[in-house]
Amino acid sequence: MDSFNWKNEDLLKAGKVLPVMETFYSVQGEGYMTGKAAWFIRIGGCDTGCRWCDVKESWNARMHPLIKVDEVIKTISDNPSKTVVITGGEPLLYNLNYLCRKLKNKGIKICLETSGSYPLTGSFDWICLSPKVNQAPRKDLLLMADELKVIIEKPEDLKWAEEKRRNVKKKCLLYLQPEWSNYKNIIKAIVDYVKENPKWMVSIQSHKFMNVP
């Protein structure tokens, strides 16, 4: 795919080029869509800086080439699942209107994974909001979330998860997900909490158990 340098600010602002870190076809490993096939578009750039992030190479957007959105669409035109997950990094750092419009024209269902810390651009069929303590989510994004997925590293994070839950819509699905590197130490506390508070569900990073991207 053709790449552009970062001097192409007009194309970037219009969302016609994006710092695409990778695209790949796999199955969703987390949350509501666990086990469902989807094409993933990972966009580089994130300023949240979570210590336990497992995709730290996505943080610096300038490490990734600006790619024409039209070229990205071509690579997923034969996507048999007709589902695309836009993830990052933090994809809402960019204008996603053009990307979403092109995907919709192909009849593709679009899912977004975001921390919710930036204004929404684009049109989505499903929004998974995974808020981070380092950079609190916007209240309007919390209200738009179809799925609230809170990463739990330590028991104190459960209280923070409840604070975010109070700001989502009633139909929003609620997930608590153990931070991967601390899985063995925290999973029991999460399971016990969900048993006591069944409005929540447990999400795990099943793709890591399956050894798929």
C-alpha positions in Angstrom: 0.0 0.0 0.0 1.2 3.5 -0.7 2.3 5.5 2.3 2.5 9.2 2.9 4.7 11.2 5.2 3.3 13.3 8.1 3.4 16.5 6.2 0.1 15.5 4.5 -1.9 17.3 7.2 -4.9 18.1 5.1 -5.4 14.4 4.1 -5.0 13.4 7.8 -7.5 15.9 9.0 -10.0 14.8 6.4 -9.5 11.2 7.6 -8.4 10.1 4.1 -5.1 8.8 5.4 -4.5 7.2 8.8 -1.5 5.9 10.7 -2.4 2.2 10.2 -0.3 0.0 12.4 -1.7 -3.3 11.1 -4.8 -5.0 9.6 -5.6 -8.6 10.2 -8.4 -11.1 10.1 -9.0 -13.0 13.3 -11.7 -13.6 15.9 -12.6 -11.2 18.6 -11.2 -12.3 21.9 -12.9 -10.0 24.4 -16.2 -8.7 25.6 -19.6 -9.1 23.8 -18.2 -10.2 20.5 -15.9 -12.9 21.9 -15.4 -15.7 19.4 -16.8 -13.8 16.4 -14.8 -13.5 13.2 -13.8 -9.9 12.3 -11.2 -7.9 10.3 -9.2 -5.6 12.6 -7.9 -2.2 11.7 -5.3 -1.1 14.3 -4.6 2.6 14.2 -1.4 3.9 15.8 -1.3 6.7 18.4 -2.2 6.7 22.0 -1.5 9.2 24.9 -3.1 7.2 27.7 0.1 5.4 28.7 -1.3 2.4 30.6 1.6 0.7 32.3 0.2 -2.7 31.4 -0.6 -2.0 27.8 0.3 -5.0 25.6 0.5 -3.0 22.4 2.9 -0.3 23.5 4.3 -0.2 19.9 1.0 1.5 19.0 1.7 4.6 21.2 3.9 6.6 18.9 1.7 7.2 15.8 4.7 8.5 13.8 6.2 5.0 13.9 3.5 3.9 11.5 3.0 5.1 7.9 0.0 7.2 6.8 -1.9 4.9 4.6 -4.7 5.8 2.2 -8.1 4.7 3.7 -9.2 3.6 0.2 -6.2 1.2 0.1 -7.1 -0.2 3.5 -10.7 -0.8 2.4 -9.4 -2.7 -0.6 -7.6 -5.2 1.6 -10.7 -6.1 3.5 -13.2 -6.1 0.6 -13.4 -9.9 0.7 -13.9 -10.1 4.4 -16.4 -13.0 4.8 -17.6 -11.9 8.2 -18.7 -8.5 7.1 -17.5 -7.1 10.4 -14.6 -4.7 11.1 -13.2 -3.7 14.5 -11.5 -0.4 14.6 -9.0 -0.4 17.4 -5.7 1.1 18.5 -3.9 2.8 20.1 -6.7 5.3 20.5 -8.6 5.5 17.1 -10.6 8.6 18.2 -7.5 10.7 18.0 -8.4 10.9 14.3 -11.3 11.8 12.0 -13.0 8.4 11.3 -15.9 9.8 9.2 -14.4 8.9 5.9 -13.4 5.4 6.9 -16.8 4.6 8.4 -18.6 5.9 5.3 -16.5 3.8 3.0 -17.1 0.7 5.2 -20.8 1.3 5.4 -20.9 1.6 1.6 -19.6 -2.0 1.5 -22.3 -3.2 3.9 -19.8 -3.8 6.7 -20.8 -3.8 10.4 -18.4 -1.5 12.2 -17.3 -1.9 15.8 -15.2 0.6 17.7 -12.8 0.0 20.6 -12.0 3.2 22.5 -11.0 4.6 25.9 -13.6 7.3 25.3 -11.3 10.1 26.0 -11.8 12.0 22.7 -14.9 13.2 20.8 -16.6 10.6 18.6 -16.2 10.8 14.8 -17.6 8.1 12.5 -20.8 6.0 12.6 -20.7 2.7 14.5 -22.9 -0.3 15.0 -21.2 -1.1 18.3 -19.1 0.9 20.7 -16.9 -0.9 23.2 -15.7 1.7 25.7 -12.8 0.6 27.9 -12.1 3.5 30.2 -8.6 4.1 31.6 -7.8 5.7 35.0 -4.9 7.7 33.4 -7.3 9.6 31.2 -10.9 9.6 32.2 -13.6 9.0 29.5 -15.9 11.8 28.3 -19.4 11.6 29.7 -21.0 11.8 26.3 -19.0 8.7 25.2 -20.0 6.8 28.3 -23.6 7.4 27.3 -23.0 6.2 23.8 -21.3 2.9 24.9 -23.0 -0.3 24.0 -20.4 -2.2 26.1 -18.4 -1.0 29.1 -15.3 -3.1 29.5 -13.2 -2.2 32.5 -9.7 -3.7 32.9 -9.1 -4.8 36.5 -5.5 -4.9 37.7 -6.1 -4.7 41.5 -9.2 -5.0 43.7 -9.4 -1.2 44.1 -10.2 -1.0 40.4 -13.6 -2.5 41.0 -14.8 0.7 42.8 -13.6 2.8 39.8 -15.6 0.4 37.5 -18.7 1.1 39.5 -18.2 4.9 39.2 -18.1 4.6 35.4 -21.1 2.2 35.3 -23.3 4.9 36.9 -22.8 7.0 33.7 -23.7 4.5 31.0 -27.1 3.8 29.5 -29.3 1.1 31.0 -28.9 -1.3 28.1 -25.1 -1.0 28.1 -23.4 -4.4 28.7 -21.0 -4.5 31.6 -17.7 -6.4 31.7 -14.9 -6.7 34.1 -11.7 -8.0 32.5 -8.5 -9.1 34.4 -5.3 -7.4 33.4 -3.5 -10.1 31.5 -0.1 -10.0 33.4 -1.9 -10.2 36.7 -4.6 -12.7 35.6 -3.9 -15.4 38.1 -3.8 -13.0 41.1 -7.0 -11.1 40.2 -9.4 -13.5 38.5 -10.8 -14.9 41.7 -11.6 -11.4 43.1 -13.4 -10.6 39.8 -15.4 -13.8 39.7 -16.4 -13.3 43.4 -17.4 -9.7 42.6 -19.5 -10.7 39.6 -21.3 -13.4 41.7 -22.2 -10.7 44.2 -23.0 -8.1 41.5 -24.5 -10.1 38.6 -25.2 -6.9 36.5 -21.5 -7.4 35.6 -20.0 -10.2 33.5 -16.5 -11.5 33.2 -14.5 -10.9 30.1 -11.1 -12.6 29.5 -8.6 -12.2 26.7 -9.5 -15.5 25.1 -7.5 -14.8 22.0 -4.4 -15.2 24.1 -5.5 -18.6 25.3 -6.2 -19.5 21.7 -2.9 -18.0 20.6 -4.4 -15.9 17.8 -3.9 -12.1 17.1 
